[in-house]
Amino acid sequence: MYAIVEIAGQQTKVEAGKYVYANRLAGNVGDVIEFGNVLLTEADGAVRVGSPTLAGVKVSGKILEHLRGEKIRVFKKKRRKGYRKTIGHRSSYTKVLIETIG
């Protein structure tokens, strides 16, 4: 069984018992979090599609940790102008264990 859920503005395929890395979510480590924007579910070959979401279906998970991704460096340069600029950032993520779908 799997579901497609909208988490922090992004559509993500989730399965029970698996981990999902989402953009930073509010909450502390160990908190139970519910996602109500379920767009699609599949169980035993039966697919249910919402328009736009399925009513009465929720996905619950547990926040395992907050972490940061690798540093991304952006280098800008214009030829023969003496313009060089380096910018970098690290994205923040939350690791969520999906417990139940339904």
Secondary structure, 3 states (H helix, E strand, C coil): CEEEEEECCEEEEEECCCEEEEECCCCCCCCEEEECCEEEEEECCEEEECCCCCCCCCEEEEEEEEEECCCEEEEEEECCCCEEEEEEECCEEEEEEEEEEC
